[in-house]
Amino acid sequence: MSAEKNQMYFAVNPDAAHDEHVVDYHVADVDLKFNTDAGVFSKMRVDYGSGVLIKAMHNVTFPDAGILDVGTGYGPLGLFAAKFWPNQTVEMVDVNERGLKLAKRNAQLNHIDNVEIYSSDVYAQVDKSKKFGLIITNPPIRAGKKVVSAILAGAADHLVKDGILLVVIQKKQGEPSARKLLKATFGNCEILQRDKGYYILKAQK
């Protein structure tokens, strides 16, 4: 396995040799460009699962209390959310410093200023007094079940009443157990969409 292959996207400081690209993505009359690089998730394109979630979240209604993108990478989910809901503040968190730098560059590139992008290990650095109307995540499956479960179960503590959690996860990468965990945590979990093995799960507080 090469050093680059071994360099996981959930590392704090990826040391993979830089390999920058610019990718375009278009959803619902919104066109965004993204700077990407080695050492971040899905550097060559906006991954299929994120695309399914971006399209699904566009049609979701949620309380007006801000948005949190957990595991933002170079920022596609959070930046599309910021464009869809320009009157909301979108907080975008990750542990990957290279991803966070790219997300900040991508916010500037697309003239998006209703975002706050910062380092947080899951919810550890998110203001505990603040509750969100919507939390979105394409969880880092390769970081392991413990991390994914912490993102899903922990969301309930960071949502306002009637707040929504949207998750994209593949069936083969743990969707059934994720759905079970959300039902146990929230008392509900709806399959909002299925697309080529990707599931959009919606739980409401």
N, C-alpha and C positions, 0 to 999 in steps of 0.2 A: 504494500500500500504506500503510495507516495506521501510525502509530507503534506502536500496540499489536500489530498483526499482525507488524510488523518486530521486535518484542521477543522474541527466542528464549528458550525455557525453559531453555537451557543457558548463558545469561548468568550471570555471577557476581552482579551486582546489577541485576535487572530493574527498570526505571523505569516500567513500564506502570502506569497509574492503577489503584488498588486496586478490586477487584470481587469481594468475598468471598461465598462460598457455603458451605453445609454439605451434604455428600452422604453418603448411607447406603449400606453394602454388606454383603451377607450371604452367607457361605459356611460350610457344614458346621456349623451351630449357633453360628457366631460372627457377631455383628452389630457392625460398627464404624461410627463417624461420623467424617467427615473435614472439617476446615476447608480450603477451597481459595481461591485468589485468582488474579487475572490475573498473567501472567508465570511461571506454572508449567505443567507439562504436564498436559493434560486436566482443566481446572478445573471443568467442569460435571458430570463423572461419573468414576468409576473406569473407565479406558479398557478396551476389550474385551480387548486383549492381556494387560493386567495381570490381568484377571479369569480368563482362561484359565490363566495361570501360577499364580495363587493356588490355583485348584481342583486343578491338576496337582501342585503341590508338596505339598499336604496328604497325598498318598499315597506320597511318596518316603521311603525310609529312607536315612540317611547317618550317618557317624561323629559321635559326640558330642563336637564340638570347637568349637561356636559357629557362627554364621551371619553372612554379610556380604551386604548389599543394596547393589549399586553403581548409583548414579543413582536415589536413592530418591524424589526429588521431594517431595511432601507426605506420603509414607510408606506407601502402601497395602501394598506387598509386605512390607516389613520389619515393619510392625505386625501384619499377619496372621500372619507367621512367628512373631512373639513370642507371639501368642495360641495358635497351634498347638503351640508347644514352649516352655512357660513356664519350663522348667528350663535353657533355653539362653540365652546372651546374643546379642542381634542387634545388630551394628554396621551403621549406616545412613549412607551417605556420598553427597555430591553437591557440585557447585560452586555451585549456585544458593542464595544466602543466604536468599532469600524462601521457597524450598521447605524449607530446613532449619528455619527458624523455625516454619513450619506443621507440619512433622513433629514437632517438639518439643511444640507445642501439642496435636497430635493424640494423641501418646503420653499426655499428661496427661488429655485429654478422655476417653480410653478406659481410663484407670487401668492403663496398661502401664508397668512400670518396669524390665523386663529388656532395655533398649535403650541403646545409646550412639550418639548422633546428632552427626555432626561433618563439617566441610568437608574434602573430599579431591578432588583432580583425578585421576580414575580411582583408582589405588592409591597415589598419591604420598605421602599422609599416613597410610596404613594401616601399623600397626606391622609391620615386615618380619619380626620374630621370631615373629609370631603366625600360625598356620595354622588354617584353618576347615574344618569338616565339610561345609558347604553354602554356595555362593555363588549368589545369585539376581540376575538383571538383566533389565530391559526397557530395552535400550540406547538411548541418544538418537540415533536414526537421523539426524536433521537436523544433528547435530554433525559428521557426516561419517564416511567409512569408516575413517579413521585412528584416530579415537576409539573407534569400535565394535570395531575389530580389537584395539586396546590392552586393552579390557575383556575380550574373549574370550580372547586369547592370554595375557594377563597373569594370568588366574585360576589357571593351573596352579601358579604360584609361591606362591600364597596358600592352597592346599588341603593338608590332610593326605593321607597315603596312603589311597586309596579314597574321598577326598572327591569331592563331586558339584558340578558347575556346571549350573544350569538357566537357559536363555535363552529369551525369547519374541521371535520375529521374523517379520515377514510375508514370504511368498515373494517378493512383488514388491519388497520393500525389502532383499533381499540374503540370504534364507535359504540358497540353494544355496552361495554363497561362504562364508557363516558356517559351514555344515556342513563344508565342505572345510577351512577353517582349523582348526576344532576337531579334525577327524580328524588333521590334520598335527601339531597341538600335543599332543593327548592320546593319539593312536593309536586313538581310538574316538569315535563320536558316534551317538547313537540318537535317532530321532524319537519322542518320548514321546507326542505328541498333535498332531493337526491339527484346527483349528476355524476355519471361515470365512476361510481364507487365512493364519491365524496358526499358526505351528509352535512347539512346545515342544521344544527341543533339550536333550539330556542328555549330558554328557561326564563321564567318571570318571577320576580320576588314578590 
